[in-house]
Amino acid sequence: MPSTQRPGLRPLLAIVGPTGVGKTNLSLEVALRFSGEIISADSRLFYEGLDIGTDKPSLQDRASVPHHHIDVCQPDEIMTLGQYKRQATAAIEVIQDRKLLPILVGGTGQYVRAVVEGWQIPEVAPQFALRAALKNEGGPELHRWLRCLDPKSAAAIEPNNVRRVVRALEVTLVRGRPISQLQTKDPPQFDIMMIGLKCDREILYARIDARVDQMIAEGLVEEVKQLRAKGYGRDLPAMSGLGYRQVYAYLAGEMDLDECIERIKYETHRFARQQHNWFRQDDSRIRWYDTQQLNWRLQVFQDVEQYLASRILS
């Protein structure tokens, strides 16, 4: 069974997998059963006011189990990867100091990996003028530039992920060295158990579609209208998330509501595939559980109990 356990260090549990697979519910059950607190590793949950479209844990859930890194930014603010890694690591250590179990939960693979691998991330503040100039060049051209300046980073970033390409160029240009040379790793002093959830792709798509329909019924369009009325434009990074950018396009008259809903579903399917592929790169340290298997939750609880049996939360 894959493991990155390091005896003698304090435990950290991580729960990962694609959107819609059931991470939130499992994390709540594990936290209640094993006296834990949850640290979100979902970049969409950082923003206050983005609730329905992010399927944010309910206030009731957050009252039953303490959550960290939810509603920590306004939609026009930026949480960099470096900021997140430092703050999440600090939260984990505080939870451990209270002799509780920290549970890192989310589908943003880059954020999870930054914490569990101890990424040392260059301190470069956002350069908004530079970003605007770069974005005018278009994704393919930017990725070509990155291949010239930093082939290692270009190989790790998909050409259509313009935001990450821009950030890599931004850091490289400001610091005068490729970002890949500046990003080192210092493994954190945690004994880590990683749980991965998976299920049949068609079943996952059906869950995603049902959740999108529920979001629309609960008022996703009205939520976006309210955000827009507060002056939060569609060009903000927070509004590039699934659901929000499609509803902004609908409100701008670029598509009708039915097409908007179908686009959200289609893009969420694609995103789930990307998440799955990202986490499968970490098979050597993730214990995978198929949520279609009978008693899979019981198996998770038994494995976590065994993992903690020889470890003291102190």
Protein Blocks (a to p, Z undefined) as FASTA:
>chain_A
ZZfbdehiacddddeddehilpmmmmmmmmmmnopadddfbfklmpghilmlnopacfkl
mmmpccehiakbcfkbccdfklmmmmmmmmmmmmmmnopacddddjblklmmmmmnopac
ddddddfklmmmmmmnojklmmmmmmmmmmmlmmmpcfklmmlmmmmmmmmmmnopafkl
mmccdddfbddddddddddfklmmmmmmmmmmmmmmnopmmmmmmmmmnopafkbmklmp
ghjlmmmmmmnopacfklmmmmmmmmmmmmmmmmmmmmmmmmmmpccddfkbghklmmmm
mmmmmmmmmpccZZ
